[in-house]
């Protein structure tokens, strides 16, 4: 019997795969790479240490527990040559596509010897797939090509770059060998502050939903998920956006933060009369880009371009750099 390692995005997907009697061992690639620092020029272990600290800071567990989880995960990946086949099971959304390019880039740098590397990449959510349908997904299994490895390495390097320019330039490249990558690149760019009011797409969707009268956090999250072409964000990360809105008075909260109402200031930000960046000082990582007042990159929703902006406490001085 062949020895197989199945790598998928998380525990929910793997739980369904096990119920479907998928052959082999399983590895959950637990990391939401669309949030927090993903700097360049680091080994897998060095990056895992940085991600461990970030995930602990977000309240997802104890530092040592998270560290041990990453260590076990990385060691399992490094044992890939012990298997006859490694199958990557990943979906079409941003969360999965970032994980996929990380893994493919690693395999490009660490070529397998006699082990077969294959990919099942689907346009639906494995975690929502009926158990009886999971076995059918094996019909979509394809050997990973050299072109896919090279493209993933280029994209992974671009994502970890200290500026978003290389990532943005990928929109003009033929990325069809990884058919869901281009949409993921675009969606990640939309998480930069927009040049109109400083909100990311997710923030804008959330505030707009509240302005339309939705006042329950879970319903706001569901509405924002429904607004996505491909949902990717978990409710805990989303909840931190609402916490910031409350802290900086864009929304009022009552009943233990379970009744949310937009404020006058919130409406002004939504309309672009006030800028979110001048209310809440920004210090945020997107991949390898550390965004702050002296390194302010914004997404222009009209021109669909990314550019660096000057920062000032005066809205009129928030000007694109020439």
Secondary structure, 3 states (H helix, E strand, C coil): CCCEEEEECCHHHHHHHHHCCCCCEEEECCCCCCCEECCCCCCHHHHHHHHHHHHHHCCCCCHHHHHHHHHHHHHHHHCHHHCCEEEEEECCCHHHHHHHHHHHHHHHHCCCCCCEEEEEECCCCHHHCCHHHHHHHHHHCEECCHHHHHHHHHHHHHHCCCCCHHHHHHHHCCCCCCCCHHHHHHHHHCCCEECCCCCCHHHHHHHHHHHCCCCCHHHHHHHHHHCCCCCCCCHHHHHHHHHHHHHCCCEEEECCCCEEEECHHHHHHHHCCCCHHHCCCCCEEEECEEEECCEEEEEECCCCEEEEECCCCCHHHCCECC
